[in-house]
Structures are given as structure tokens and as C-alpha cells.
């Protein structure tokens, strides 16, 4: 009785037969092979197990193909095909979690997928059986989706993947998304993105900066006069700042506790240090310069900010205290852009400072702040900053 394990972990002899041991979707699986435990067959079993583990890592493993008579099969694919979308979404999240554990999916991505399942997919599809979801159901869901197209597309990403998993696992033959023109429906139902460019005027900006204290004041003043995204602010290190050359090297962004490079090449850029940004950095150096690491720290923990969202509490407190109408923190970046444009700075230069690919986005988002004659002027700093 008992078993003898080969050199390949997870393969052993058991009662004269070969058994392989592996984990699938967080569940331990032991499957016997109809082979005698000869050295040759044990070697084959180790290779088979390696192939299974590889397919699992690639989200391509088909349990029924390898073990069509297994009692374990019903754990993953109910024999009566009564699995609900809620159960399918849970399976998909387990697959996402495995990819994250293997380093193939970022923390922000798994967070976003989880949010989409909970907010938009489970409430509508959760109790429906996967085999009963029709293209008409998808259309009804889309037409009831009163959001901008980006929000709709964000929800469609994990939904597509979940139905693909259902197809791969033999739960359904085809995805209900395959039979409808999603792009055309999104054009019909998506809300036009509202103009969210709502910068602070000079008086509001100064009031916010003067009301804030200590490291929070330095952070906000620097944000208003550098145009960095919030995630770029908290990822900034002292070694990224060249005071002598007057340049800030932006190459990192922190989102949901994860540090990553910008999505586009233009996001990696050199930003000119304007005088008031330099003033904020000089004052901040007193607090964190001796660490020679992250520039901005959370004063409540005396450690670096872990996530851009954590700044919102301090932001809300300062705006409430000084009585300035609330706008979200990203408006500091918009204020930076509108200030430069209002002073007639060169559009191409502003685009590079903001991390935009070209001037098109600057014109589209901030066109109303561009003086009439600025397109004819060469680059030179005009404003007194």
C-alpha cells in the first residue's frame, strides 16, 4: 500500500498504478492513469503532468480532454450544465488570481476586473445560467448601460474572457457576444463624456496652498506648478530631480500600491522646474531629503504614499477648511495646463511637459484657454512664475 513518488514531484506509484497530483483553480486534484507503474510510464506521467501545469498557467487546460471519466470533472464543469454566471465569474476571478500570482497580471488589473464583476456583471447576469445567456440578453444589458463608452468597454473585457473560459471548458459552444455588433451598440448607448476640465483660478489656487500645512502644502504647491499626475507625484524620487539643470525626470507611476512605467513613451518625459515648484521642493527636502528616496511622504505615517487615492482625504479636508468649491485632485494638473496656456506658452512645449504625444490633446482639452495669437509664437517662457 502507499505510494512511491518519482523524481518529478506530483507523480507516484499507488497500488500498482500511477497517480498524478496537481492544483487546478485552487483545488487539489489526484488522478490515476490506466498505466502500470513502470519506469517508462512514470517518466511519461511526469511529462503529462508538466504539460497539464503549463496549460493551467496559460488558462488553456481542458479537464475533460485529459480525464473524461474523472469524478472531479463535475467540480469544474457541472454535468447538467446548470452553472450560473455568478459561478462562472468566480471561476474567471480564480484564473485572474492565478495569473497575478504568477506575475502575469498587475495588481491594478485584478482590482479593476473584480470591480467590474461586482458593479456591473454580477448584478445583471449573476443568477442567469451560462447556457441560457443569449445575444438578446447582452443587448438588453448594453442598452441599459447608461455610462461613457470607456466604462462599458471596461466591463466588457472580463465578460468576454469569462464567456471564452466557458467555451474552453465546454460549458457552451459559442459566446453570446460573438453574434452581436457590440461596437455599434456602444455608439448608440454610451453617454458623451462630460467636460471635466474645471481648473482653479489664481485666487483659489493660492487659498488652497496657503491653507494646507507642512508636507501637504508642499505636495499641493508642487502639483499645481509641475502638472504631474497624482500617481507620478507619489512615485517621484529625489534622484529624479536635477536642481542644477532645472529638470524633473518623470518615468514612474504608482497606482493601487504598484509602481509601473507610463503606458505611453510620451509619459516618460523631462519637466521644467518652475520657480514655485522649486520652492515647494526646497521646503519638502527638509522633511524627506535625508532619506534620499521618495520625495513626498504621508505625514500621518512618515512613510511614502502607497496609493494616489490616499491623498484624497487630505485634499478634501483642505478644500473644506478654505471654502473652495470641490473639484477632484486631478484638477491641479488641469490648472497647471490652463495657467501655461493662458500665459501664451508654446503648445508643443506644453504637450511635452504634460506627457502628451502631440498638441492635439492639448488643443482638444484646453483649447478655450489658448490666446488667439499663441499659435504663431515660437517657444519661450512668457509667464512670470
N, C-alpha and C positions, 0 to 999 in steps of 0.2 A: 504494500500500500504506500501512499505518499507519492512524491514526485521527485524527479531529478531534473534540475534546471540546467540548460546548456549554457555555454559561454555568453550567448546572447540573452540578455535579461528579458524575462517575459515569455520564454519558451521552455516547457518542461515535459518530462515523461510522466504520465499519470495512468496507472492501471494498464500499462502496455500500449497506451495511445498517446498522442501528442496534444498538448493544450497550450494555447497562446493567451496571453494576458495583456490587456491594454485598456486605456480610458477613452471613452467617446462621449462627448457632451457632458463631461463631469461625472460619468457613471463608469464604474469598473466593469469590464466585460471579460469573461473567460469563455473561450470557445474551443471545443475539441475538434480535431481534424481526423478524418477517417483514414489515418495512416499509422502504420506500425512505427514504433519509436526506434528506427534505425538511424545511424549517424547521418546518412544521406538525407533521410526525411526530416531529421531535426534541423539540418542546415537549410533545407527548403523552407521549413516553418519559420525560421528566423528571418529569411528573406521576405517571406509573405508578410510577416508582422511589420517589417521595415516599410514595405510598400503601403500597408494599411496606415501606419503612422504618418507617412508622407502625405497620403491623400487626406487624412484628417487635418493635417496642418494647412492644406490648401483648400479646405472646405469642399472637397470633392468625393468624400468617402460615401459609398453606397452600401449600407449594411446588408441589404437584401441580395446584392450581387455576390458578396463573399459568403454569406451564411443564410441562404434562403429558407432553411428549415429551423433556424435558431428560435428558441423560445424568447430570446432577448429582443427579437425583431419588433414585437408589439410594443416594446417600451419606446421605441423611436418612431415607428410607423404603425399606429393602431390598425389592426387587421380589418376593422369595419369602416376605416377611413372617416371616422367621426371627429377627427381632431379639429379644434376650433382655431380661429385666427389668434386668439389670445395665447394658446399653447404654441402656435407656430411662431409668434413674435418672441416668446420666451426662448424657444429653440434658437432663433436668429440672434438674440442677445447673448446667448451662451457661445455661439460661434464668434461673435464680435469680441467677447471677453477672451476667448482663446487666442484670437489674432493679436489682441492687446498684450496678453501675457507673453506671446512670442516676439513682441516688438514690432509687429507688422501693422499696428493701428495706434494712432495717437490718443492720448487721454481726452483731448478736446473732441475728437471724432466720436468716441464711445459715449461721451457725455451728451453730445448732440443727438445721436441715434436714440439713446434712452429717452431723451426729452421728447423727440418726435413720436415714439411709440406711446408714451404716456399721454401726451397732449392731444394728438391728432388721429392716431391709428386705433389704439385700444378702445377709446370711447365709441367709435363708429363701427369698427369691424369685430371687436373683441369676441362677441358671443356668436358670431356667424361661423358656420362650418366652412373650412377652407374649400372643400369640393363644391360648395354651393355659391361661392362668390362669383358673380357674373360681371361682364363688362358694364352692364347697366348699373350695377351697384357702385362700380368705380366712378362712372359718370355722375351718379347722384351725389356721391361724396365730393367730387371735384366741384360740382355746381353749387354745393353748399359751403364751399371753402372760401369764405369772404376775407381773403388775405392778398398780399402782394405776391407776384409770381415767384420771387425768391423763396418765400415761406412755403409755398406749395411745392416747389421743386425739392426743398429740403426734406419735406415729409415723404415725397415720392422715392427718394433714394433708398431708405431702409425698407419701404414697402415693396419695391421692385426686387430687392435682394431676398426678402422673406419669401415671396412667391417663387423666385428662382430656386431657393432651397427646397420648397415644396415640390417643385418639378424634379429636382435632382433626387429627392428621396422617394419619388414615385407616388406621392400623395395626390397630385394632379398631373394631367398630361401636358397642359399648357397654362401659362399665366394669363389671367383675365386682362392684364394690362397690354397683352400683345395685340388684342383685337380692337383697340380704340386709338384714336389720334389724340394723345394727351396734349401735345403742343398747341393744337388748335383750341382745345377746351380751355387751357390755361389763358390763352389770349382773350377768350370770351369772359372768363370769370374773375381774373385777377384784378385787384384794385390798383389803380395808378398810385405809384409811390408818392407820398406827400412830400412837399418841400420841407426838409427838416433843417435846412441851413438857417439858424437863428442865432447869430453871434451876439456877444455882449458889446455894448457901446463902451467908450473910453471911461465914462464915469462908473459904470457897473464893474468894469474890469478892475479899476483901482480900488473900488469899495470892497470887492471880494478879496483882493490881495492884502489890503490893509486890515481887514477883519480877521483873516487867518493868522495863525501864530506858529513860530518855530519851524519845524521841518515841513509842516503842511503849507505854510506860507511860501516857503522856498519851492516846493513842488508845484504849487499853482502858478506862481510867478514864472517859473521856468516853462511850464506848459503853455501859458499864454504867449510867451515870446520865443518859443522854439518850434511849435507846430507838430511835435511828436505825438504819435498815437499813445493812448494810455498804456497799452502793453509795452510799447517801446520805452516809455518813461521809466517803468519799473524794471526793465531789463538793462538799463543804461549802467555801465561801469565807469569808474574813474579813468581806467586806461583807454576808454573810448573818446576821451576829451583831450584835445590838444590846445591848451590855453594860448600857447605862443603863436600858433598858426590861426587861432580863432575858429577851429573846426571841430564839429562833433561827428564821429563815425557811427552811423546807425546800421546795425546788422542783426539785431536780435529782437524778439518779441516774446512776451510771456502771456499766455492765455491758459486759464484753468490749471495753474501751477506748473505748466510745461513751457520750457524755453525752446523756441524754434526760430529758424530764419524766416524772413518775409516771404510771402507767396510769390512775389514777382521780383525780377532783378532790379527794377527801379526802386523797390523798397530799401535796398542796400544803397546807402547814399551818404554824402557829406553835407552837413547842415552848418551854415554860418552862425557863429555865436553872436547874437545881437547883444548890445550893452546890458539890457535889463535881464537877459538870460544869464549873462556872465555874472551879474550882481547876485542873482539867486544861487548860482553855483558856488561862488565865493563864500556865501553865508552857509550853504549846505556843507561845505568842506569841513567846517568846524565840527559838525555832527558825525560825519561818516568818512571823512578823508583818511583818517588813520587806519581804517580797515582795508583801504586800497582795493575795494571790491565794488559792490553796488552803491550807486550814488544816493538813491532815496530809500529811506527806511520807514517802516511804520512806527511812529513814536510810541504807540501803545505796547509794542513788543521789543522795540530797539533792534529789530531784525528787518531784513528786506521784505518788501511787499510780495506776497505769494501769488496774488492774482489781481488783475486790474479792477475787478468788481469790488474788492475790499476798500477801494478808495471812495466809493460812493457814499459811505456813511459820513466820512469827514466832509465831503463835498456838500451833502445835504445840510449838515449842521452849520457850516459856514454861510451858506445861502440863506438859511432860515434866520440866522443871527443878524445878517446885514440887510435883510429885507429885499433882496434882489429876486426877481421872478425866476422860478426854477427852470433851468434847462439842463440836460444831462451833461456830464463832464466832457464828452467829445466835442461840445461846442467851444471849448477852449482852442482846439485845433482849427475849427472854423473861424474863430475870432482872429487867430494868427493870420490865416489866409486873407480874410477880408481887410484886415489892417494893412497888410502889404499892398494889396490891390488898390485900396483907397488912396494910398500914397503914391500910386503910379509906378510901382516896381515892375520889372520886366516879367512877362508871363512865363517865358521859358525857364528863367531862373527860379520863379516861384514853384513851377512844376517839379523841378529837381529837389527843391527844399522839402516839398510835401511828399515826395516819393511817387509821383505820378509818371506814367510812361511818356506823356506829352501834354501839350497845353489844352487839348480838347476837354479833358475832365475839369480843368480849372475854369475854363470858359463856361462849361455847362453848369457847374455847381455854383460858381461865384461871379457869373457874368455881370450881375447888377451892381457889383462893387468896382467894376473896371472903369476908370475915367475914359472919356471919349477919345483922348489923344494918345493913350498909353500904347496902343498897338504900333505906333510909328516911332517910338522911342527906343534907343539902344539901352543895354543894361548898365545901370549904375544905381547905387542906393540913393534914394531921394528923401526918404523919411528920416526924421530925427528920432532915433530910437534910444 
